[in-house]
Amino acid sequence: MTTIAIVGAGPGLGAAVARRFGREGYDVALVARDRDRLEALAGELAAAGVTARGFAADVRDPSSLAAALGAAAKELGPVEVLQYSPVPQRDFMLPVLETTHTDLLGPVEFSVYGPVAAVQQVLPGMRALGRGTILLVNGGTAVVPHPERAGTSIAFAAESAYGHLLHDRLAPEGIHVAQLVIPGAIVPGHPRKDPAVLADTLWTLHRDRHGFRHYADDLYG
């Protein structure tokens, strides 16, 4: 079996996705900034029978992200599934009239440079396998911009455009690209936005390979 790499892996959605794909036999590469937390999460997954390893990287540093994904492929095997789902920083969410061009650097590094670097790193391996899945996870501002959250609204829109372009170009090669939009917060116990439910949704997107944009819940309501 091959590997799923979860960029932005944490104790909520990342851990749930790791368990879900692990049940299907995938090895799991956990990518995030905090090495100690990654090691702890990998240990929890190992206790549950999932082969997982932590690889520290900052998504705002494309070279470190590429290096982490390269190390993951070398240690665990080719990355067949890439999930890009880091949680944006609060200072990305300034009101639009208070947002300067320098305030957009972080969001663009986070939501554009990071995904592009990750995809470029894993794409050769997917092509060698003859299959692959790229899963982009975004908040509701990817679809409906919010005037109080200008940074994520702008950067998520750019990430969405990149993903859609990839979806169209890579489909003939057997590589599926999908976006899951999660309006609002991830909520334990919620019928559609509980981490385990979202992990099932992401597994279904990988398995069924249909369409680009999908919604975890209603945008309004």
N, CA, C and O of each residue as an XYZ file, in Angstrom:
884
protein
N       0.854     -1.194      0.000
C       0.000      0.000      0.000
C       0.882      1.234      0.000
O       2.056      1.170      0.365
N       0.317      2.346     -0.408
C       1.059      3.596     -0.511
C       0.746      4.502      0.680
O       0.243      4.042      1.705
N       1.047      5.793      0.535
C       1.039      6.723      1.656
C       0.054      7.855      1.423
O      -0.130      8.319      0.297
N      -0.582      8.297      2.516
C      -1.282      9.578      2.515
C      -0.437     10.547      3.317
O      -0.007     10.231      4.426
N      -0.196     11.726      2.761
C       0.503     12.797      3.463
C      -0.523     13.845      3.864
O      -1.250     14.372      3.022
N      -0.575     14.141      5.153
C      -1.537     15.117      5.680
C      -0.759     16.346      6.113
O      -0.067     16.330      7.132
N      -0.876     17.400      5.341
C      -0.169     18.652      5.636
C      -1.069     19.506      6.514
O      -2.184     19.861      6.131
N      -0.565     19.829      7.698
C      -1.373     20.512      8.690
C      -2.000     19.530      9.658
O      -3.067     19.793     10.213
N      -1.336     18.392      9.864
C      -1.888     17.338     10.717
C      -1.937     17.783     12.169
O      -0.958     18.305     12.702
N      -3.075     17.573     12.798
C      -3.253     17.896     14.212
C      -4.170     16.885     14.870
O      -4.524     15.880     14.254
N      -4.560     17.135     16.112
C      -5.342     16.153     16.865
C      -6.804     16.055     16.453
O      -7.499     15.138     16.892
N      -7.291     16.976     15.621
C      -8.685     16.959     15.201
C      -8.874     16.270     13.863
O      -8.880     15.041     13.781
N      -9.030     17.072     12.808
C      -9.275     16.517     11.483
C      -8.118     15.650     11.007
O      -8.336     14.562     10.475
N      -6.886     16.127     11.194
C      -5.740     15.355     10.717
C      -5.689     13.966     11.316
O      -5.464     12.984     10.609
N      -5.899     13.885     12.622
C      -5.875     12.581     13.287
C      -7.011     11.692     12.797
O      -6.827     10.489     12.611
N      -8.189     12.284     12.589
C      -9.333     11.501     12.116
C      -9.090     10.959     10.709
O      -9.426      9.812     10.415
N      -8.510     11.783      9.846
C      -8.205     11.328      8.486
C      -7.137     10.242      8.512
O      -7.216      9.268      7.764
N      -6.141     10.412      9.374
C      -5.099      9.392      9.497
C      -5.697      8.047      9.911
O      -5.329      7.005      9.369
N      -6.609      8.077     10.864
C      -7.244      6.820     11.289
C      -8.095      6.227     10.164
O      -8.095      5.015      9.947
N      -8.822      7.099      9.449
C      -9.719      6.597      8.392
C      -8.935      5.956      7.265
O      -9.265      4.851      6.833
N      -7.904      6.628      6.784
C      -7.106      6.062      5.702
C      -6.245      4.911      6.214
O      -5.969      3.961      5.480
N      -5.828      4.998      7.459
C      -5.067      3.889      8.042
C      -5.868      2.601      8.076
O      -5.317      1.519      7.873
N      -7.160      2.710      8.330
C      -8.017      1.511      8.319
C      -8.066      0.875      6.942
O      -8.310     -0.323      6.804
N      -7.831      1.690      5.929
C      -7.840      1.168      4.560
C      -6.470      0.646      4.133
O      -6.294      0.197      3.000
N      -5.504      0.708      5.046
C      -4.195      0.148      4.769
C      -3.128      1.144      4.356
O      -2.006      0.753      4.034
N      -3.465      2.431      4.361
C      -2.476      3.438      3.979
C      -1.507      3.711      5.129
O      -1.912      3.750      6.291
N      -0.237      3.899      4.804
C       0.698      4.498      5.745
C       0.437      6.001      5.761
O      -0.058      6.564      4.784
N       0.774      6.644      6.876
C       0.408      8.048      7.063
C       1.639      8.888      7.368
O       2.383      8.599      8.305
N       1.847      9.930      6.569
C       2.878     10.936      6.833
C       2.187     12.162      7.416
O       1.340     12.771      6.764
N       2.546     12.520      8.631
C       1.967     13.661      9.326
C       2.928     14.843      9.190
O       4.086     14.750      9.597
N       2.457     15.940      8.627
C       3.317     17.092      8.386
C       2.739     18.308      9.107
O       1.594     18.695      8.873
N       3.541     18.902      9.981
C       3.159     20.114     10.702
C       4.423     20.723     11.296
O       5.512     20.173     11.130
N       4.288     21.857     11.989
C       5.479     22.551     12.479
C       6.057     21.947     13.755
O       7.275     21.915     13.930
N       5.196     21.472     14.637
C       5.635     21.057     15.975
C       6.035     19.585     15.983
O       5.181     18.700     15.927
N       7.336     19.331     16.053
C       7.833     17.958     15.986
C       7.346     17.113     17.169
O       6.998     15.945     16.994
N       7.321     17.696     18.358
C       6.901     16.930     19.532
C       5.443     16.488     19.414
O       5.109     15.349     19.741
N       4.587     17.378     18.953
C       3.171     17.011     18.787
C       3.003     15.957     17.695
O       2.158     15.068     17.797
N       3.810     16.069     16.663
C       3.758     15.061     15.603
C       4.152     13.685     16.140
O       3.509     12.683     15.830
N       5.199     13.646     16.935
C       5.645     12.370     17.495
C       4.579     11.786     18.404
O       4.345     10.578     18.391
N       3.926     12.639     19.200
C       2.870     12.150     20.086
C       1.699     11.595     19.284
O       1.162     10.539     19.619
N       1.300     12.299     18.225
C       0.192     11.837     17.394
C       0.559     10.548     16.678
O      -0.263      9.636     16.586
N       1.784     10.462     16.170
C       2.217      9.229     15.514
C       2.177      8.054     16.482
O       1.821      6.938     16.104
N       2.541      8.312     17.727
C       2.485      7.256     18.726
C       1.066      6.799     19.005
O       0.818      5.601     19.141
N       0.122      7.742     19.093
C      -1.282      7.390     19.300
C      -1.818      6.556     18.144
O      -2.549      5.588     18.352
N      -1.453      6.934     16.939
C      -1.913      6.187     15.767
C      -1.287      4.797     15.728
O      -1.954      3.824     15.378
N      -0.021      4.703     16.082
C       0.642      3.393     16.105
C      -0.054      2.463     17.089
O      -0.211      1.272     16.821
N      -0.474      3.014     18.238
C      -1.181      2.201     19.229
C      -2.515      1.696     18.690
O      -3.037      0.681     19.152
N      -3.061      2.413     17.709
C      -4.316      1.999     17.076
C      -4.081      1.141     15.836
O      -5.028      0.796     15.129
N      -2.828      0.798     15.574
C      -2.519     -0.084     14.455
C      -2.255      0.619     13.139
O      -2.238     -0.022     12.088
N      -2.047      1.936     13.179
C      -1.797      2.700     11.959
C      -0.307      3.034     11.875
O       0.268      3.563     12.826
N       0.308      2.728     10.752
C       1.708      3.107     10.539
C       1.769      4.586     10.200
O       1.271      5.012      9.158
N       2.381      5.365     11.080
C       2.422      6.825     10.900
C       3.780      7.351     11.342
O       4.391      6.838     12.278
N       4.234      8.385     10.648
C       5.486      9.049     10.989
C       5.264     10.557     10.897
O       4.477     11.030     10.077
N       5.965     11.302     11.747
C       5.876     12.743     11.732
C       7.036     13.372     10.985
O       8.175     12.920     11.102
N       6.749     14.410     10.220
C       7.766     15.135      9.444
C       7.524     16.631      9.649
O       6.522     17.170      9.180
N       8.443     17.299     10.351
C       8.250     18.696     10.704
C       8.547     19.608      9.519
O       9.550     19.443      8.826
N       7.656     20.570      9.301
C       7.845     21.565      8.233
C       6.895     22.721      8.470
O       5.836     22.560      9.078
N       7.287     23.890      7.982
C       6.445     25.078      8.014
C       5.898     25.281      6.603
O       6.670     25.414      5.653
N       4.573     25.305      6.460
C       3.997     25.430      5.113
C       4.338     26.764      4.463
O       4.225     26.902      3.245
N       4.758     27.757      5.264
C       5.162     29.038      4.693
C       6.605     29.031      4.212
O       7.100     30.039      3.707
N       7.273     27.909      4.367
C       8.640     27.724      3.876
C       8.609     26.597      2.849
O       8.736     25.430      3.220
N       8.444     26.920      1.567
C       8.266     25.880      0.548
C       9.375     24.846      0.525
O       9.109     23.669      0.281
N      10.608     25.252      0.771
C      11.707     24.284      0.722
C      11.614     23.283      1.857
O      11.904     22.104      1.656
N      11.216     23.724      3.050
C      11.084     22.785      4.165
C       9.903     21.844      3.946
O       9.964     20.672      4.316
N       8.833     22.356      3.348
C       7.672     21.510      3.069
C       8.012     20.447      2.026
O       7.651     19.280      2.176
N       8.702     20.858      0.979
C       9.108     19.899     -0.049
C      10.050     18.848      0.533
O       9.946     17.666      0.205
N      10.969     19.281      1.394
C      11.906     18.339      2.006
C      11.177     17.335      2.886
O      11.510     16.150      2.879
N      10.187     17.796      3.644
C       9.432     16.892      4.512
C       8.670     15.853      3.692
O       8.654     14.672      4.039
N       8.043     16.292      2.609
C       7.298     15.353      1.771
C       8.234     14.388      1.050
O       7.894     13.222      0.847
N       9.400     14.870      0.669
C      10.390     13.988      0.068
C      10.859     12.929      1.047
O      11.001     11.761      0.685
N      11.101     13.332      2.291
C      11.517     12.374      3.318
C      10.409     11.360      3.604
O      10.679     10.181      3.830
N       9.166     11.831      3.592
C       8.041     10.927      3.830
C       7.959      9.850      2.758
O       7.759      8.675      3.067
N       8.115     10.249      1.498
C       8.059      9.280      0.404
C       9.206      8.287      0.503
O       9.037      7.104      0.208
N      10.359      8.763      0.913
C      11.519      7.881      1.022
C      11.350      6.878      2.158
O      11.746      5.718      2.038
N      10.753      7.338      3.273
C      10.622      6.471      4.447
C       9.408      5.556      4.379
O       9.480      4.397      4.789
N       8.288      6.072      3.861
C       7.034      5.318      3.900
C       6.607      4.766      2.545
O       5.830      3.813      2.482
N       7.101      5.348      1.475
C       6.658      4.941      0.144
C       5.991      6.097     -0.560
O       5.702      7.119      0.065
N       5.740      5.958     -1.846
C       5.217      7.070     -2.640
C       3.909      7.618     -2.091
O       3.054      6.871     -1.616
N       3.772      8.938     -2.165
C       2.557      9.600     -1.697
C       1.487      9.475     -2.776
O       1.583     10.091     -3.838
N       0.481      8.680     -2.492
C      -0.648      8.541     -3.421
C      -1.715      9.580     -3.146
O      -2.391     10.040     -4.066
N      -1.871      9.957     -1.873
C      -2.886     10.934     -1.481
C      -2.208     12.072     -0.733
O      -1.483     11.841      0.235
N      -2.444     13.294     -1.180
C      -1.970     14.490     -0.496
C      -3.177     15.259      0.011
O      -4.056     15.635     -0.765
N      -3.216     15.491      1.309
C      -4.256     16.364      1.872
C      -3.578     17.634      2.383
O      -2.658     17.570      3.199
N      -4.034     18.772      1.905
C      -3.499     20.059      2.347
C      -4.566     20.748      3.170
O      -5.560     21.232      2.627
N      -4.364     20.796      4.501
C      -5.425     21.301      5.376
C      -4.897     22.004      6.626
O      -5.460     21.815      7.704
N      -3.838     22.807      6.522
C      -3.402     23.541      7.706
C      -4.429     24.601      8.105
O      -5.175     25.102      7.263
N      -4.461     24.934      9.388
C      -5.420     25.923      9.892
C      -4.799     27.315      9.792
O      -3.702     27.533     10.305
N      -5.479     28.261      9.141
C      -4.910     29.609      8.978
C      -4.692     30.314     10.314
O      -5.381     30.039     11.296
N      -3.741     31.210     10.333
C      -3.469     32.004     11.521
C      -4.500     33.117     11.664
O      -5.056     33.597     10.676
N      -4.742     33.515     12.892
C      -5.751     34.543     13.147
C      -5.399     35.884     12.504
O      -6.282     36.634     12.090
N      -4.091     36.180     12.425
C      -3.732     37.482     11.868
C      -3.880     37.553     10.355
O      -3.597     38.588      9.752
N      -4.325     36.450      9.734
C      -4.663     36.485      8.318
C      -6.052     37.082      8.098
O      -6.427     37.392      6.967
N      -6.810     37.242      9.176
C      -8.232     37.554      9.056
C      -8.520     38.981      9.506
O      -9.270     39.203     10.457
N      -7.919     39.944      8.815
C      -8.146     41.351      9.104
C      -9.271     41.894      8.220
O      -9.521     41.362      7.138
N      -9.953     42.955      8.677
C     -10.955     43.592      7.817
C     -10.324     44.098      6.520
O      -9.157     44.490      6.506
N     -11.072     44.088      5.468
C     -10.519     44.384      4.154
C      -9.918     45.792      4.075
O      -8.885     45.980      3.432
N     -10.541     46.773      4.712
C     -10.035     48.144      4.623
C      -8.806     48.378      5.496
O      -8.141     49.407      5.383
N      -8.509     47.406      6.374
C      -7.300     47.482      7.195
C      -6.188     46.586      6.655
O      -5.099     46.543      7.226
N      -6.445     45.887      5.586
C      -5.487     44.934      5.033
C      -4.592     45.614      4.010
O      -5.067     46.114      2.990
N      -3.294     45.629      4.288
C      -2.327     46.197      3.358
C      -1.728     45.085      2.498
O      -1.990     43.902      2.719
N      -0.926     45.481      1.524
C      -0.320     44.465      0.671
C       0.623     43.571      1.478
O       0.765     42.388      1.171
N       1.262     44.122      2.496
C       2.160     43.283      3.301
C       1.387     42.288      4.160
O       1.902     41.218      4.484
N       0.155     42.631      4.529
C      -0.671     41.698      5.304
C      -1.070     40.472      4.491
O      -1.451     39.449      5.059
N      -0.987     40.570      3.176
C      -1.371     39.444      2.323
C      -0.228     38.445      2.107
O      -0.454     37.348      1.595
N       0.979     38.815      2.490
C       2.108     37.905      2.273
C       1.900     36.578      2.985
O       2.051     35.521      2.372
N       1.558     36.616      4.266
C       1.366     35.381      5.021
C       0.272     34.493      4.448
O       0.508     33.306      4.219
N      -0.929     35.039      4.207
C      -1.977     34.213      3.624
C      -1.600     33.595      2.275
O      -1.933     32.442      2.001
N      -0.900     34.371      1.430
C      -0.517     33.833      0.126
C       0.551     32.746      0.272
O       0.489     31.723     -0.409
N       1.521     32.960      1.150
C       2.508     31.904      1.414
C       1.813     30.637      1.899
O       2.160     29.529      1.492
N       0.836     30.818      2.766
C       0.139     29.717      3.424
C      -0.763     28.936      2.469
O      -0.771     27.705      2.468
N      -1.519     29.674      1.658
C      -2.574     29.054      0.854
C      -2.267     28.941     -0.631
O      -3.037     28.334     -1.375
N      -1.146     29.520     -1.076
C      -0.773     29.414     -2.484
C       0.612     28.779     -2.617
O       0.751     27.720     -3.229
N       1.628     29.414     -2.052
C       2.970     28.849     -2.166
C       3.034     27.450     -1.565
O       3.655     26.554     -2.136
N       2.389     27.260     -0.407
C       2.419     25.953      0.249
C       1.817     24.850     -0.597
O       2.483     23.844     -0.839
N       0.569     24.998     -1.062
C      -0.017     23.949     -1.904
C       0.771     23.693     -3.181
O       0.936     22.544     -3.589
N       1.258     24.761     -3.817
C       2.014     24.569     -5.059
C       3.289     23.775     -4.780
O       3.620     22.852     -5.525
N       4.004     24.128     -3.714
C       5.227     23.397     -3.374
C       4.929     21.933     -3.061
O       5.670     21.041     -3.474
N       3.838     21.690     -2.327
C       3.481     20.321     -1.963
C       3.122     19.499     -3.196
O       3.588     18.371     -3.360
N       2.294     20.073     -4.056
C       1.880     19.347     -5.262
C       3.077     19.050     -6.152
O       3.222     17.932     -6.648
N       3.924     20.033     -6.355
C       5.090     19.816     -7.217
C       5.998     18.713     -6.670
O       6.634     17.986     -7.433
N       6.051     18.598     -5.341
C       6.906     17.568     -4.749
C       6.335     16.167     -4.943
O       7.083     15.236     -5.239
N       5.021     15.999     -4.780
C       4.439     14.650     -4.816
C       3.988     14.225     -6.207
O       3.793     13.035     -6.454
N       3.819     15.176     -7.115
C       3.266     14.847     -8.425
C       4.091     13.816     -9.206
O       3.497     12.920     -9.805
N       5.421     13.894     -9.230
C       6.175     12.867     -9.959
C       5.901     11.454     -9.442
O       5.814     10.513    -10.230
N       5.767     11.302     -8.133
C       5.472      9.995     -7.572
C       4.098      9.492     -7.967
O       3.927      8.308     -8.258
N       3.115     10.385     -7.981
C       1.771     10.005     -8.416
C       1.780      9.580     -9.876
O       1.139      8.599    -10.254
N       2.508     10.325    -10.687
C       2.578      9.960    -12.103
C       3.252      8.610    -12.285
O       2.861      7.837    -13.160
N       4.255      8.318    -11.476
C       4.915      7.016    -11.562
C       3.967      5.898    -11.159
O       4.002      4.811    -11.737
N       3.112      6.163    -10.162
C       2.109      5.179     -9.748
C       0.999      5.020    -10.786
O       0.379      3.962    -10.893
N       0.764      6.085    -11.544
C      -0.356      6.084    -12.486
C      -1.677      6.429    -11.834
O      -2.738      6.212    -12.418
N      -1.618      6.971    -10.612
C      -2.837      7.353     -9.894
C      -2.457      8.283     -8.744
O      -1.294      8.351     -8.345
N      -3.443      8.991     -8.221
C      -3.197      9.872     -7.088
C      -4.424     10.710     -6.792
O      -5.332     10.834     -7.614
N      -4.428     11.286     -5.588
C      -5.512     12.174     -5.178
C      -4.912     13.346     -4.421
O      -4.049     13.168     -3.561
N      -5.376     14.544     -4.747
C      -4.998     15.758     -4.034
C      -6.260     16.344     -3.432
O      -7.208     16.662     -4.150
N      -6.274     16.488     -2.113
C      -7.438     16.971     -1.389
C      -7.103     18.315     -0.741
O      -6.216     18.390      0.110
N      -7.801     19.366     -1.136
C      -7.638     20.684     -0.549
C      -8.810     20.951      0.389
O      -9.968     20.806     -0.003
N      -8.515     21.335      1.613
C      -9.562     21.596      2.612
C      -9.535     23.082      2.952
O      -8.511     23.615      3.378
N     -10.673     23.743      2.759
C     -10.749     25.194      2.975
C     -11.988     25.567      3.765
O     -12.941     24.794      3.864
N     -11.958     26.778      4.330
C     -13.139     27.332      4.976
C     -14.085     27.955      3.974
O     -13.810     28.006      2.775
N     -15.212     28.431      4.497
C     -16.257     28.969      3.633
C     -15.858     30.203      2.858
O     -16.462     30.501      1.828
N     -14.828     30.950      3.339
C     -14.412     32.143      2.607
C     -13.756     31.809      1.277
O     -13.512     32.704      0.468
N     -13.466     30.534      1.040
C     -12.978     30.133     -0.282
C     -14.046     30.341     -1.343
O     -13.741     30.483     -2.528
N     -15.296     30.358     -0.910
C     -16.424     30.463     -1.840
C     -17.143     31.802     -1.693
O     -17.497     32.438     -2.686
N     -17.353     32.218     -0.454
C     -18.033     33.478     -0.171
C     -17.075     34.365      0.613
O     -16.896     34.143      1.810
N     -16.450     35.363     -0.014
C     -15.489     36.214      0.701
C     -16.162     36.977      1.835
O     -17.314     37.399      1.729
N     -15.407     37.143      2.931
C     -15.934     37.823      4.116
C     -15.150     39.112      4.331
O     -13.922     39.060      4.388
N     -15.806     40.268      4.452
C     -15.086     41.543      4.559
C     -14.240     41.684      5.821
O     -13.347     42.530      5.876
N     -14.512     40.862      6.832
C     -13.717     40.907      8.060
C     -12.583     39.887      8.044
O     -11.808     39.812      8.998
N     -12.478     39.114      6.988
C     -11.444     38.072      6.888
C     -10.814     38.142      5.494
O     -10.859     37.186      4.720
N     -10.234     39.289      5.207
C      -9.775     39.548      3.846
C      -8.649     38.611      3.426
O      -8.646     38.118      2.298
N      -7.699     38.359      4.313
C      -6.546     37.542      3.938
C      -6.923     36.149      3.485
O      -6.497     35.695      2.424
N      -7.732     35.463      4.298
C      -8.132     34.117      3.905
C      -9.083     34.151      2.719
O      -9.036     33.263      1.868
N      -9.938     35.150      2.649
C     -10.853     35.241      1.508
C     -10.079     35.314      0.195
O     -10.419     34.630     -0.771
N      -9.041     36.141      0.164
C      -8.261     36.321     -1.061
C      -7.391     35.096     -1.340
O      -7.351     34.601     -2.466
N      -6.701     34.613     -0.319
C      -5.770     33.500     -0.523
C      -6.493     32.184     -0.787
O      -6.047     31.394     -1.619
N      -7.606     31.936     -0.092
C      -8.380     30.716     -0.359
C      -8.934     30.726     -1.778
O      -8.995     29.683     -2.429
N      -9.337     31.899     -2.260
C      -9.837     31.981     -3.635
C      -8.748     31.604     -4.625
O      -9.006     30.914     -5.611
N      -7.529     32.062     -4.358
C      -6.410     31.706     -5.232
C      -6.113     30.210     -5.151
O      -5.861     29.570     -6.172
N      -6.142     29.655     -3.944
C      -5.921     28.210     -3.786
C      -6.994     27.416     -4.528
O      -6.704     26.401     -5.161
N      -8.236     27.891     -4.442
C      -9.337     27.235     -5.150
C      -9.112     27.239     -6.653
O      -9.331     26.230     -7.324
N      -8.672     28.382     -7.183
C      -8.406     28.471     -8.623
C      -7.298     27.505     -9.023
O      -7.407     26.819    -10.039
N      -6.240     27.449     -8.235
C      -5.139     26.520     -8.518
C      -5.640     25.076     -8.514
O      -5.327     24.296     -9.414
N      -6.415     24.736     -7.498
C      -6.937     23.371     -7.421
C      -7.826     23.021     -8.598
O      -7.757     21.913     -9.129
N      -8.668     23.974     -9.009
C      -9.570     23.707    -10.140
C      -8.775     23.494    -11.426
O      -9.096     22.617    -12.227
N      -7.748     24.296    -11.611
C      -6.884     24.113    -12.780
C      -6.221     22.732    -12.760
O      -6.161     22.050    -13.783
N      -5.730     22.334    -11.596
C      -5.127     21.006    -11.471
C      -6.143     19.909    -11.772
O      -5.841     18.934    -12.460
N      -7.345     20.085    -11.249
C      -8.398     19.089    -11.477
C      -8.599     18.835    -12.971
O      -8.679     17.690    -13.414
N      -8.678     19.905    -13.725
C      -8.930     19.759    -15.157
C      -7.739     19.159    -15.896
O      -7.917     18.345    -16.803
N      -6.540     19.553    -15.517
C      -5.355     19.105    -16.251
C      -4.909     17.695    -15.873
O      -4.385     16.970    -16.720
N      -5.108     17.293    -14.613
C      -4.554     16.016    -14.151
C      -5.526     14.842    -14.271
O      -5.113     13.685    -14.191
N      -6.801     15.130    -14.460
C      -7.780     14.036    -14.558
C      -7.418     13.001    -15.621
O      -7.560     11.807    -15.357
N      -6.948     13.406    -16.833
C      -6.597     12.398    -17.836
C      -5.445     11.493    -17.426
O      -5.247     10.432    -18.020
N      -4.673     11.906    -16.404
C      -3.551     11.095    -15.941
C      -3.934     10.178    -14.775
O      -3.082      9.480    -14.224
N      -5.216     10.181    -14.403
C      -5.648      9.344    -13.292
C      -5.392      9.971    -11.933
O      -5.411      9.277    -10.916
N      -5.153     11.273    -11.905
C      -4.918     11.982    -10.648
C      -6.104     12.899    -10.396
O      -6.386     13.803    -11.182
N      -6.791     12.653     -9.290
C      -8.011     13.387     -8.977
C      -7.704     14.502     -7.987
O      -7.000     14.290     -6.999
N      -8.232     15.684     -8.258
C      -8.069     16.835     -7.370
C      -9.447     17.286     -6.919
O     -10.332     17.525     -7.740
N      -9.622     17.401     -5.597
C     -10.919     17.794     -5.049
C     -10.722     18.783     -3.912
O      -9.697     18.782     -3.230
N     -11.721     19.620     -3.728
C     -11.725     20.593     -2.638
C     -12.922     20.316     -1.742
O     -14.042     20.142     -2.221
N     -12.672     20.276     -0.431
C     -13.756     20.184      0.540
C     -13.838     21.515      1.276
O     -12.891     21.923      1.948
N     -14.969     22.184      1.145
C     -15.217     23.456      1.822
C     -15.978     23.158      3.112
O     -17.042     22.540      3.094
N     -15.407     23.615      4.238
C     -16.025     23.399      5.547
C     -16.452     24.760      6.084
O     -15.626     25.487      6.636
N     -17.729     25.121      5.935
C     -18.177     26.418      6.455
C     -18.131     26.425      7.987
O     -18.567     25.471      8.631
N     -17.604     27.498      8.557
C     -17.555     27.588     10.008
C     -16.523     26.652     10.607
O     -15.579     26.231      9.939
N     -16.719     26.335     11.874
C     -15.744     25.535     12.619
C     -16.012     24.047     12.479
O     -17.135     23.623     12.204
N     -14.963     23.266     12.671
C     -15.108     21.819     12.836
C     -15.620     21.580     14.249
O     -15.035     22.074     15.213
N     -16.713     20.821     14.380
C     -17.401     20.706     15.667
C     -17.569     19.232     16.040
O     -18.331     18.523     15.383
N     -16.877     18.754     17.073
C     -17.088     17.372     17.531
C     -18.559     17.134     17.874
O     -19.188     17.932     18.570
N     -19.084     16.035     17.378
C     -20.479     15.699     17.618
C     -21.447     16.248     16.588
O     -22.613     15.856     16.570
N     -20.984     17.157     15.721
C     -21.849     17.705     14.679
C     -22.121     16.629     13.632
O     -21.215     15.876     13.274
N     -23.368     16.544     13.130
C     -23.687     15.459     12.192
C     -22.915     15.514     10.873
O     -22.771     14.492     10.201
N     -22.417     16.692     10.497
C     -21.681     16.798      9.234
C     -20.257     17.316      9.399
O     -19.420     17.130      8.515
N     -19.977     17.974     10.542
C     -18.661     18.591     10.717
C     -17.862     18.018     11.886
O     -16.881     18.619     12.324
N     -18.271     16.882     12.378
C     -17.435     16.151     13.336
C     -16.189     15.656     12.602
O     -16.297     15.273     11.437
N     -15.006     15.649     13.236
C     -13.800     15.212     12.538
C     -13.912     13.839     11.884
O     -13.436     13.650     10.765
N     -14.531     12.886     12.561
C     -14.648     11.543     11.979
C     -15.577     11.542     10.768
O     -15.344     10.814      9.802
N     -16.626     12.356     10.820
C     -17.542     12.465      9.679
C     -16.822     13.107      8.495
O     -16.954     12.648      7.360
N     -16.067     14.161      8.758
C     -15.304     14.812      7.697
C     -14.261     13.871      7.106
O     -14.012     13.888      5.900
N     -13.657     13.053      7.957
C     -12.682     12.074      7.461
C     -13.353     11.074      6.524
O     -12.778     10.690      5.505
N     -14.570     10.654      6.871
C     -15.321      9.770      5.973
C     -15.618     10.475      4.650
O     -15.538      9.868      3.582
N     -15.963     11.763      4.732
C     -16.237     12.536      3.515
C     -14.999     12.599      2.626
O     -15.092     12.422      1.411
N     -13.853     12.848      3.224
C     -12.615     12.928      2.450
C     -12.247     11.572      1.860
O     -11.745     11.496      0.739
N     -12.493     10.511      2.605
C     -12.258      9.177      2.046
C     -13.153      8.952      0.825
O     -12.712      8.409     -0.187
N     -14.412      9.375      0.932
C     -15.347      9.209     -0.177
C     -14.908     10.013     -1.403
O     -15.023      9.539     -2.533
N     -14.403     11.231     -1.177
C     -13.910     12.032     -2.303
C     -12.751     11.325     -3.003
O     -12.657     11.333     -4.230
N     -11.880     10.721     -2.218
C     -10.767      9.968     -2.792
C     -11.264      8.730     -3.539
O     -10.795      8.426     -4.636
N     -12.194      8.040     -2.948
C     -12.662      6.784     -3.543
C     -13.513      7.014     -4.783
O     -13.332      6.332     -5.792
N     -14.443      7.967     -4.720
C     -15.415      8.129     -5.804
C     -14.890      8.996     -6.950
O     -15.306      8.818     -8.095
N     -13.983      9.931     -6.657
C     -13.283     10.677     -7.694
C     -14.238     11.400     -8.648
O     -14.142     11.273     -9.869
N     -15.150     12.150     -8.062
C     -16.173     12.822     -8.871
C     -16.230     14.302     -8.516
O     -16.508     14.654     -7.369
N     -15.973     15.162     -9.479
C     -16.134     16.595     -9.293
C     -15.014     17.235     -8.494
O     -14.238     16.547     -7.831
N     -14.934     18.558     -8.561
C     -13.886     19.280     -7.853
C     -14.353     19.794     -6.501
O     -13.779     19.412     -5.481
N     -15.371     20.643     -6.453
C     -15.743     21.292     -5.193
C     -16.885     20.555     -4.498
O     -17.885     20.187     -5.114
N     -16.701     20.354     -3.202
C     -17.702     19.679     -2.374
C     -17.848     20.451     -1.075
O     -16.923     21.137     -0.641
N     -19.018     20.336     -0.457
C     -19.317     21.093      0.759
C     -19.601     20.135      1.917
O     -20.358     19.174      1.782
N     -18.970     20.427      3.061
C     -19.226     19.619      4.243
C     -20.564     19.971      4.882
O     -21.175     19.144      5.558
N     -21.015     21.204      4.663
C     -22.272     21.661      5.266
C     -22.774     22.820      4.429
O     -22.080     23.312      3.540
N     -23.997     23.249      4.729
C     -24.573     24.380      4.009
C     -23.764     25.652      4.285
O     -23.313     25.872      5.409
N     -23.584     26.476      3.272
C     -22.864     27.731      3.454
C     -23.621     28.695      4.351
O     -23.014     29.472      5.087
N     -24.923     28.647      4.292
C     -25.750     29.530      5.116
C     -26.668     28.658      5.961
O     -27.255     27.693      5.473
N     -26.777     29.005      7.197
C     -27.683     28.242      8.041
C     -27.062     27.886      9.361
O     -27.702     27.239     10.190
